[in-house]
Amino acid sequence: MMKTRRDVLVAGLTALAAPAVSTSAWAAKPKKTTGSYFLGTAVDNGVTYRTTNFDRIDPKWRKQVVKYFSNEPQGTVVVDTLHHMLYLIMENKTAIRYGIAVGKEGFKWYGRATIENKVLWPKWIPPKEMIARHPELPPFVDGGSMKNPLSARAMYLFNGNADTGYRIHGTINPESIGTDASSGCIRMFPEYVMDLYQRCPIGTAVWVLPHIADQAAGLKLPVDPTIGQ
C-alpha cells in the first residue's frame, strides 16, 4: 500500500509523542510486588555477598542525580531521616540521592558529624545497650558473614574526637530501605554503600536532619550510566 505524505507526517508525529525508553542503569523500572529481594551473588574484595534485585525495589529508593539547593559545601553528606533519603552534594546545585533506612522511634539522632573511619566488610560488635535488650545476640559477627548486619561497608561517624556510635553502613535486609528499622544507624543497599564509600574520604562532613526534602527538587537530570545502580 502506498503511503501518502499525510501518512508519513502522522507517523512521524506519533513517534515523537511516544515516551523514550532509557536503557541506562539508572532509569526507573516498574516495581515488582513479588519475588526475592536478592538477585544472585557477587564477589567484592574476596567476599561473596547477595546482590540486590533492583526490579523489586521501588524506583524512588534507587540512586539518582537530583536538583539540590543547599549552602553546604560540595562533598557534604546530608541525611533526611523523615523521607529516608541520603544526599551527597555535588556541583552545579545537584546531589546524588540514595534511599536509606533510619532509626526506629526512640533511636533517632540528629546533628553534625564527620566520617573518621572507614572499613571494608566490617566486623559487627553489638553495643552493650543492644545486648541488654537482646541477650540472645552473639558477642560479634565476622566481617563478610551473610549474617553481619553491617554488610559491605561501614563509615564511622564522630563528633570531634568522640565516636558517636552511629554508622553509615550496608544492610542484609534490603526490604528495610525506606523505613524506620535500625537502632539509629543509617542503612543502605550494599551496592550503594560501596558507591558512597568510594566518594567519601576521611573527614567528610555529615549532617543528619529530621527533614530537608524541601531543599531538594524532584527533578532528575540526565547522567551517565555510572551514576546508576
KOLMIMI-545971 format. One line per field, with one value per atom (N, C-alpha, C): residue number from 1; residue in one letter; atom name; x, y, z. Coordinates in steps of 0.02 Angstrom, whole numbers. Layout:
% KOLMIMI-545971
pos <- c(NUM	...)
code <- c(A	...)
site <- c(CA	...)
c1 <- c(X	...)
c2 <- c(Y	...)
c3 <- c(Z	...)
This chain:
% KOLMIMI-545971
pos <- c(1	1	1	2	2	2	3	3	3	4	4	4	5	5	5	6	6	6	7	7	7	8	8	8	9	9	9	10	10	10	11	11	11	12	12	12	13	13	13	14	14	14	15	15	15	16	16	16	17	17	17	18	18	18	19	19	19	20	20	20	21	21	21	22	22	22	23	23	23	24	24	24	25	25	25	26	26	26	27	27	27	28	28	28	29	29	29	30	30	30	31	31	31	32	32	32	33	33	33	34	34	34	35	35	35	36	36	36	37	37	37	38	38	38	39	39	39	40	40	40	41	41	41	42	42	42	43	43	43	44	44	44	45	45	45	46	46	46	47	47	47	48	48	48	49	49	49	50	50	50	51	51	51	52	52	52	53	53	53	54	54	54	55	55	55	56	56	56	57	57	57	58	58	58	59	59	59	60	60	60	61	61	61	62	62	62	63	63	63	64	64	64	65	65	65	66	66	66	67	67	67	68	68	68	69	69	69	70	70	70	71	71	71	72	72	72	73	73	73	74	74	74	75	75	75	76	76	76	77	77	77	78	78	78	79	79	79	80	80	80	81	81	81	82	82	82	83	83	83	84	84	84	85	85	85	86	86	86	87	87	87	88	88	88	89	89	89	90	90	90	91	91	91	92	92	92	93	93	93	94	94	94	95	95	95	96	96	96	97	97	97	98	98	98	99	99	99	100	100	100	101	101	101	102	102	102	103	103	103	104	104	104	105	105	105	106	106	106	107	107	107	108	108	108	109	109	109	110	110	110	111	111	111	112	112	112	113	113	113	114	114	114	115	115	115	116	116	116	117	117	117	118	118	118	119	119	119	120	120	120	121	121	121	122	122	122	123	123	123	124	124	124	125	125	125	126	126	126	127	127	127	128	128	128	129	129	129	130	130	130	131	131	131	132	132	132	133	133	133	134	134	134	135	135	135	136	136	136	137	137	137	138	138	138	139	139	139	140	140	140	141	141	141	142	142	142	143	143	143	144	144	144	145	145	145	146	146	146	147	147	147	148	148	148	149	149	149	150	150	150	151	151	151	152	152	152	153	153	153	154	154	154	155	155	155	156	156	156	157	157	157	158	158	158	159	159	159	160	160	160	161	161	161	162	162	162	163	163	163	164	164	164	165	165	165	166	166	166	167	167	167	168	168	168	169	169	169	170	170	170	171	171	171	172	172	172	173	173	173	174	174	174	175	175	175	176	176	176	177	177	177	178	178	178	179	179	179	180	180	180	181	181	181	182	182	182	183	183	183	184	184	184	185	185	185	186	186	186	187	187	187	188	188	188	189	189	189	190	190	190	191	191	191	192	192	192	193	193	193	194	194	194	195	195	195	196	196	196	197	197	197	198	198	198	199	199	199	200	200	200	201	201	201	202	202	202	203	203	203	204	204	204	205	205	205	206	206	206	207	207	207	208	208	208	209	209	209	210	210	210	211	211	211	212	212	212	213	213	213	214	214	214	215	215	215	216	216	216	217	217	217	218	218	218	219	219	219	220	220	220	221	221	221	222	222	222	223	223	223	224	224	224	225	225	225	226	226	226	227	227	227	228	228	228	229	229	229)
code <- c(M	M	M	M	M	M	K	K	K	T	T	T	R	R	R	R	R	R	D	D	D	V	V	V	L	L	L	V	V	V	A	A	A	G	G	G	L	L	L	T	T	T	A	A	A	L	L	L	A	A	A	A	A	A	P	P	P	A	A	A	V	V	V	S	S	S	T	T	T	S	S	S	A	A	A	W	W	W	A	A	A	A	A	A	K	K	K	P	P	P	K	K	K	K	K	K	T	T	T	T	T	T	G	G	G	S	S	S	Y	Y	Y	F	F	F	L	L	L	G	G	G	T	T	T	A	A	A	V	V	V	D	D	D	N	N	N	G	G	G	V	V	V	T	T	T	Y	Y	Y	R	R	R	T	T	T	T	T	T	N	N	N	F	F	F	D	D	D	R	R	R	I	I	I	D	D	D	P	P	P	K	K	K	W	W	W	R	R	R	K	K	K	Q	Q	Q	V	V	V	V	V	V	K	K	K	Y	Y	Y	F	F	F	S	S	S	N	N	N	E	E	E	P	P	P	Q	Q	Q	G	G	G	T	T	T	V	V	V	V	V	V	V	V	V	D	D	D	T	T	T	L	L	L	H	H	H	H	H	H	M	M	M	L	L	L	Y	Y	Y	L	L	L	I	I	I	M	M	M	E	E	E	N	N	N	K	K	K	T	T	T	A	A	A	I	I	I	R	R	R	Y	Y	Y	G	G	G	I	I	I	A	A	A	V	V	V	G	G	G	K	K	K	E	E	E	G	G	G	F	F	F	K	K	K	W	W	W	Y	Y	Y	G	G	G	R	R	R	A	A	A	T	T	T	I	I	I	E	E	E	N	N	N	K	K	K	V	V	V	L	L	L	W	W	W	P	P	P	K	K	K	W	W	W	I	I	I	P	P	P	P	P	P	K	K	K	E	E	E	M	M	M	I	I	I	A	A	A	R	R	R	H	H	H	P	P	P	E	E	E	L	L	L	P	P	P	P	P	P	F	F	F	V	V	V	D	D	D	G	G	G	G	G	G	S	S	S	M	M	M	K	K	K	N	N	N	P	P	P	L	L	L	S	S	S	A	A	A	R	R	R	A	A	A	M	M	M	Y	Y	Y	L	L	L	F	F	F	N	N	N	G	G	G	N	N	N	A	A	A	D	D	D	T	T	T	G	G	G	Y	Y	Y	R	R	R	I	I	I	H	H	H	G	G	G	T	T	T	I	I	I	N	N	N	P	P	P	E	E	E	S	S	S	I	I	I	G	G	G	T	T	T	D	D	D	A	A	A	S	S	S	S	S	S	G	G	G	C	C	C	I	I	I	R	R	R	M	M	M	F	F	F	P	P	P	E	E	E	Y	Y	Y	V	V	V	M	M	M	D	D	D	L	L	L	Y	Y	Y	Q	Q	Q	R	R	R	C	C	C	P	P	P	I	I	I	G	G	G	T	T	T	A	A	A	V	V	V	W	W	W	V	V	V	L	L	L	P	P	P	H	H	H	I	I	I	A	A	A	D	D	D	Q	Q	Q	A	A	A	A	A	A	G	G	G	L	L	L	K	K	K	L	L	L	P	P	P	V	V	V	D	D	D	P	P	P	T	T	T	I	I	I	G	G	G	Q	Q	Q)
site <- c(N	CA	C	N	CA	C	N	CA	C	N	CA	C	N	CA	C	N	CA	C	N	CA	C	N	CA	C	N	CA	C	N	CA	C	N	CA	C	N	CA	C	N	CA	C	N	CA	C	N	CA	C	N	CA	C	N	CA	C	N	CA	C	N	CA	C	N	CA	C	N	CA	C	N	CA	C	N	CA	C	N	CA	C	N	CA	C	N	CA	C	N	CA	C	N	CA	C	N	CA	C	N	CA	C	N	CA	C	N	CA	C	N	CA	C	N	CA	C	N	CA	C	N	CA	C	N	CA	C	N	CA	C	N	CA	C	N	CA	C	N	CA	C	N	CA	C	N	CA	C	N	CA	C	N	CA	C	N	CA	C	N	CA	C	N	CA	C	N	CA	C	N	CA	C	N	CA	C	N	CA	C	N	CA	C	N	CA	C	N	CA	C	N	CA	C	N	CA	C	N	CA	C	N	CA	C	N	CA	C	N	CA	C	N	CA	C	N	CA	C	N	CA	C	N	CA	C	N	CA	C	N	CA	C	N	CA	C	N	CA	C	N	CA	C	N	CA	C	N	CA	C	N	CA	C	N	CA	C	N	CA	C	N	CA	C	N	CA	C	N	CA	C	N	CA	C	N	CA	C	N	CA	C	N	CA	C	N	CA	C	N	CA	C	N	CA	C	N	CA	C	N	CA	C	N	CA	C	N	CA	C	N	CA	C	N	CA	C	N	CA	C	N	CA	C	N	CA	C	N	CA	C	N	CA	C	N	CA	C	N	CA	C	N	CA	C	N	CA	C	N	CA	C	N	CA	C	N	CA	C	N	CA	C	N	CA	C	N	CA	C	N	CA	C	N	CA	C	N	CA	C	N	CA	C	N	CA	C	N	CA	C	N	CA	C	N	CA	C	N	CA	C	N	CA	C	N	CA	C	N	CA	C	N	CA	C	N	CA	C	N	CA	C	N	CA	C	N	CA	C	N	CA	C	N	CA	C	N	CA	C	N	CA	C	N	CA	C	N	CA	C	N	CA	C	N	CA	C	N	CA	C	N	CA	C	N	CA	C	N	CA	C	N	CA	C	N	CA	C	N	CA	C	N	CA	C	N	CA	C	N	CA	C	N	CA	C	N	CA	C	N	CA	C	N	CA	C	N	CA	C	N	CA	C	N	CA	C	N	CA	C	N	CA	C	N	CA	C	N	CA	C	N	CA	C	N	CA	C	N	CA	C	N	CA	C	N	CA	C	N	CA	C	N	CA	C	N	CA	C	N	CA	C	N	CA	C	N	CA	C	N	CA	C	N	CA	C	N	CA	C	N	CA	C	N	CA	C	N	CA	C	N	CA	C	N	CA	C	N	CA	C	N	CA	C	N	CA	C	N	CA	C	N	CA	C	N	CA	C	N	CA	C	N	CA	C	N	CA	C	N	CA	C	N	CA	C	N	CA	C	N	CA	C	N	CA	C	N	CA	C	N	CA	C	N	CA	C	N	CA	C	N	CA	C	N	CA	C	N	CA	C	N	CA	C	N	CA	C	N	CA	C	N	CA	C	N	CA	C	N	CA	C	N	CA	C	N	CA	C	N	CA	C	N	CA	C	N	CA	C	N	CA	C	N	CA	C	N	CA	C	N	CA	C	N	CA	C	N	CA	C	N	CA	C	N	CA	C	N	CA	C	N	CA	C	N	CA	C	N	CA	C	N	CA	C	N	CA	C	N	CA	C	N	CA	C	N	CA	C	N	CA	C	N	CA	C	N	CA	C	N	CA	C	N	CA	C	N	CA	C	N	CA	C	N	CA	C	N	CA	C)
c1 <- c(43	0	44	30	70	50	101	88	86	38	34	79	90	131	100	32	-2	12	12	26	96	145	213	218	184	185	154	96	63	106	137	180	239	267	323	302	244	220	205	179	165	229	281	345	374	366	391	353	288	247	258	283	293	349	341	394	456	514	577	590	618	635	710	729	800	825	885	915	972	982	1036	1019	1071	1062	1022	1020	986	913	891	821	773	717	668	633	620	586	524	472	413	430	398	410	373	407	376	353	293	266	281	309	326	397	424	491	541	600	652	683	705	742	815	834	903	904	954	959	1006	1058	1109	1166	1227	1285	1339	1384	1442	1499	1559	1618	1649	1663	1695	1750	1812	1869	1872	1858	1863	1802	1751	1692	1633	1599	1538	1478	1439	1380	1320	1261	1200	1185	1173	1160	1085	1071	1002	965	904	860	824	853	826	759	740	673	620	641	595	590	634	640	600	562	527	578	565	613	635	593	612	670	683	738	803	801	861	904	967	1015	999	1000	988	1016	1028	1051	990	986	929	954	911	924	925	972	978	1005	971	990	1010	1073	1098	1158	1169	1229	1287	1275	1328	1378	1442	1491	1486	1511	1513	1549	1524	1554	1522	1478	1443	1389	1382	1327	1272	1212	1154	1101	1077	1029	961	910	841	808	805	779	704	668	595	576	613	596	642	686	729	772	806	850	917	970	1037	1060	1087	1109	1185	1220	1290	1292	1309	1306	1361	1340	1385	1387	1418	1424	1359	1355	1300	1231	1225	1161	1129	1170	1145	1170	1140	1162	1147	1186	1169	1125	1067	1019	1013	1016	1010	953	913	865	900	874	906	852	874	834	866	824	850	824	840	823	749	729	660	647	583	565	600	632	670	744	762	832	858	815	836	886	928	975	986	1003	1014	1076	1109	1166	1220	1276	1333	1386	1420	1473	1521	1575	1621	1637	1652	1673	1748	1763	1832	1863	1822	1848	1805	1836	1801	1828	1782	1803	1768	1807	1780	1758	1697	1671	1686	1657	1674	1647	1682	1658	1604	1551	1497	1500	1504	1503	1442	1390	1330	1346	1322	1335	1301	1327	1302	1228	1205	1134	1091	1116	1079	1080	1138	1143	1094	1086	1040	968	951	884	875	930	927	985	981	1037	1053	1009	1023	1073	1090	1137	1207	1245	1314	1357	1415	1459	1488	1493	1516	1497	1499	1490	1547	1581	1638	1619	1665	1655	1648	1602	1592	1540	1519	1467	1401	1362	1296	1247	1268	1226	1249	1300	1326	1283	1248	1202	1235	1302	1336	1350	1347	1356	1424	1425	1487	1534	1508	1549	1521	1565	1542	1583	1549	1581	1561	1611	1601	1596	1543	1529	1554	1595	1624	1601	1597	1585	1647	1690	1755	1797	1824	1864	1823	1758	1715	1676	1678	1638	1565	1522	1451	1417	1449	1418	1373	1366	1323	1365	1336	1371	1327	1358	1326	1351	1306	1330	1280	1299	1256	1201	1165	1113	1106	1085	1068	992	957	884	862	867	850	779	734	664	655	707	701	714	743	758	692	692	631	589	617	579	621	588	622	634	695	707	767	814	878	878	935	945	980	969	995	1043	1074	1121	1084	1122	1094	1111	1061	1071	1063	1102	1098	1102	1077	1088	1164	1187	1260	1293	1260	1290	1297	1250	1252	1301	1307	1356	1427	1437	1502	1517	1466	1474	1489	1450	1460	1528	1549	1613	1670	1665	1716	1717	1661	1654	1669	1672	1678	1744	1793	1856	1849	1899	1901	1896	1855	1845	1782	1747	1685	1635	1606	1555	1488	1454	1389	1341	1282	1232	1167	1145	1085	1029	975	920	854	804	738	706	719	683	719	744	775	748	695	672	647	629	606	662	725	781	797	767	784	725	734	681	677	620	612	637	667	689	750	746	804	842	907	949	976	985	1018	1089	1109	1177	1202	1267	1294	1279	1281	1260	1301	1359	1399	1368	1321	1286	1230	1208	1152	1170	1123	1135	1184)
c2 <- c(-60	0	62	109	169	219	244	293	363	402	472	514	577	623	633	632	641	581	519	460	464	485	490	542	599	652	630	595	571	520	476	426	458	511	546	580	612	646	596	538	486	462	454	432	483	548	600	602	586	590	531	476	416	428	403	413	375	407	374	320	265	211	212	224	227	158	142	78	87	148	159	128	115	79	118	184	224	237	215	228	191	223	192	134	81	23	11	-21	-34	-78	-63	-102	-169	-222	-287	-298	-326	-336	-405	-449	-516	-532	-584	-605	-588	-616	-607	-537	-513	-450	-460	-523	-538	-566	-545	-564	-623	-625	-677	-662	-677	-662	-628	-594	-563	-567	-553	-555	-486	-463	-399	-408	-390	-397	-466	-517	-586	-611	-569	-588	-598	-654	-666	-639	-598	-568	-573	-566	-569	-500	-498	-435	-418	-354	-331	-339	-362	-365	-298	-253	-185	-182	-234	-237	-243	-266	-275	-211	-162	-102	-45	-9	50	99	125	169	229	252	312	297	234	218	204	207	194	257	246	301	342	409	452	522	559	629	674	719	765	836	883	953	961	1000	1007	1075	1110	1179	1182	1199	1200	1246	1273	1313	1270	1205	1160	1151	1142	1135	1068	1068	1007	952	891	835	820	864	853	800	757	708	737	740	764	710	695	641	669	653	672	610	607	547	539	594	590	556	573	546	490	468	410	420	477	493	518	499	524	560	621	662	673	661	681	741	799	861	863	877	880	952	961	1027	1048	1114	1142	1129	1136	1128	1060	1009	940	898	840	792	722	674	604	583	557	538	462	437	365	353	302	281	247	258	230	205	170	156	193	215	254	223	256	229	227	177	172	226	237	286	270	321	311	299	288	276	328	375	425	473	501	552	602	663	717	756	786	827	823	856	857	808	779	731	731	694	682	608	585	516	513	477	474	404	356	289	255	214	178	106	58	-12	-52	-91	-140	-202	-225	-286	-287	-240	-231	-287	-300	-344	-308	-343	-311	-333	-283	-296	-259	-294	-259	-220	-158	-119	-151	-133	-164	-149	-91	-74	-122	-141	-188	-258	-278	-343	-347	-290	-289	-301	-274	-283	-352	-378	-441	-485	-516	-556	-617	-634	-691	-674	-611	-591	-618	-634	-655	-596	-608	-552	-515	-549	-517	-561	-531	-567	-547	-594	-581	-541	-499	-463	-511	-496	-540	-594	-605	-654	-628	-673	-653	-638	-649	-631	-566	-534	-472	-414	-380	-326	-265	-258	-200	-210	-272	-288	-266	-233	-224	-169	-117	-60	-28	6	48	111	167	232	257	270	283	358	379	450	474	525	555	627	648	718	742	780	796	733	718	657	600	612	562	522	457	413	419	437	444	376	323	257	243	292	284	274	239	221	232	242	233	166	119	52	18	-41	-78	-114	-159	-197	-266	-314	-380	-387	-332	-331	-276	-287	-234	-210	-253	-233	-178	-166	-115	-45	-39	28	66	128	168	165	134	127	150	154	164	95	70	0	-13	34	20	44	33	58	126	164	232	241	187	193	202	221	235	177	142	83	100	66	74	5	1	-59	-71	-133	-144	-113	-115	-85	-10	22	94	116	77	96	87	38	32	95	120	179	241	250	308	305	246	236	261	249	271	347	378	450	492	461	499	485	529	519	530	510	526	602	623	695	722	680	702	725	784	811	777	760	728	769	783	821	781	759	718	762	767	812	775	801	770	776	832	845	898	880	931	924	885	872	935	987	1048	1083	1063	1091	1053	995	952	945	968	961	889	871	803	794	845	841	798	747	706	738	731	756	698	706	652	645	584	570	508	497	437	375	316	255	238	267	252	279	327	354	308	263	220	162	116	59	12)
c3 <- c(0	0	0	-45	-50	5	40	93	65	88	67	111	91	131	200	203	267	313	285	325	356	316	341	396	388	438	503	499	560	596	558	588	624	594	625	689	689	749	804	786	835	868	828	855	904	886	930	996	993	1053	1100	1073	1114	1165	1227	1276	1258	1271	1257	1310	1290	1336	1348	1410	1427	1445	1421	1439	1488	1512	1560	1627	1666	1729	1779	1774	1825	1808	1749	1729	1774	1791	1835	1800	1836	1811	1853	1824	1865	1925	1980	2040	2035	2053	2058	2130	2138	2204	2231	2189	2212	2192	2220	2202	2256	2250	2300	2297	2354	2356	2335	2325	2305	2234	2196	2126	2116	2155	2147	2195	2174	2215	2173	2207	2175	2226	2202	2245	2249	2310	2322	2373	2353	2398	2429	2389	2413	2451	2459	2497	2448	2455	2415	2453	2419	2451	2404	2433	2393	2363	2298	2264	2268	2263	2268	2203	2206	2147	2141	2102	2099	2062	2026	1997	2052	2110	2166	2209	2195	2235	2203	2244	2220	2190	2129	2097	2139	2185	2223	2271	2287	2332	2294	2228	2188	2183	2173	2167	2105	2113	2056	2070	2018	2025	2024	2072	2079	2086	2071	2087	2162	2188	2260	2276	2320	2337	2411	2423	2492	2496	2555	2568	2591	2601	2621	2564	2579	2526	2489	2428	2389	2427	2424	2459	2526	2550	2614	2605	2654	2656	2701	2674	2712	2713	2773	2782	2802	2764	2780	2810	2876	2909	2899	2892	2884	2819	2766	2700	2678	2723	2710	2648	2646	2589	2615	2580	2593	2530	2539	2483	2489	2435	2430	2383	2411	2373	2320	2258	2201	2175	2117	2088	2054	2039	1998	2028	2094	2128	2115	2119	2111	2170	2177	2228	2202	2226	2215	2275	2260	2312	2316	2378	2391	2441	2430	2480	2538	2598	2659	2708	2759	2818	2876	2923	2980	3045	3101	3166	3180	3218	3241	3293	3308	3358	3424	3452	3513	3500	3436	3419	3369	3349	3300	3332	3291	3314	3258	3278	3230	3250	3202	3217	3164	3178	3132	3156	3107	3122	3063	3070	3014	3011	2951	2941	2960	3013	3038	3032	3010	2998	2946	2905	2852	2850	2846	2848	2794	2756	2709	2747	2734	2765	2840	2875	2946	2990	3043	3096	3135	3155	3193	3266	3309	3382	3409	3428	3453	3516	3522	3582	3643	3701	3763	3774	3751	3758	3717	3659	3617	3647	3675	3709	3767	3803	3859	3836	3778	3751	3719	3690	3654	3676	3733	3759	3716	3670	3626	3570	3563	3510	3525	3471	3481	3501	3531	3551	3491	3433	3372	3313	3253	3191	3144	3117	3074	3012	2989	2927	2869	2823	2766	2776	2839	2851	2823	2794	2768	2824	2886	2944	2976	2948	2976	2954	3000	2980	2950	2959	2929	2855	2832	2762	2736	2678	2640	2664	2694	2713	2776	2813	2868	2870	2878	2887	2956	2998	3069	3081	3115	3124	3192	3190	3250	3258	3321	3338	3374	3338	3365	3369	3427	3436	3465	3475	3507	3455	3461	3418	3440	3394	3410	3421	3397	3400	3340	3296	3237	3175	3127	3066	3005	2948	2884	2858	2847	2829	2781	2758	2714	2752	2718	2751	2719	2759	2732	2728	2741	2737	2690	2624	2577	2582	2607	2614	2666	2708	2760	2734	2675	2648	2637	2659	2655	2719	2772	2834	2894	2952	3016	3044	3037	3053	3097	3099	3132	3204	3237	3304	3304	3252	3246	3189	3165	3109	3044	2993	2927	2881	2857	2815	2741	2700	2627	2594	2532	2493	2489	2490	2488	2427	2369	2309	2317	2353	2360	2414	2467	2518	2491	2446	2413	2372	2337	2295	2338	2391	2435	2468	2489	2521	2477	2412	2366	2358	2368	2356	2418	2477	2539	2574	2569	2604	2679	2717	2789	2797	2844	2855	2823	2784	2753	2805	2794	2840	2828	2883	2880	2923	2896	2932	2931	2990	2996	3021	2982	2997	2998	3034	3032	2963	2928	2866	2826	2767	2723	2652	2642	2575	2540	2579	2547	2509	2521	2485	2421	2412	2356	2309	2247	2198	2173	2145	2121	2050	2020	1951	1943	1900	1884	1827	1828	1775	1735	1669	1630	1652	1667	1689	1653	1659	1626	1668	1638	1673	1735	1744	1803	1866	1858	1917	1937	1894	1909	1952	1960	2003	1971)
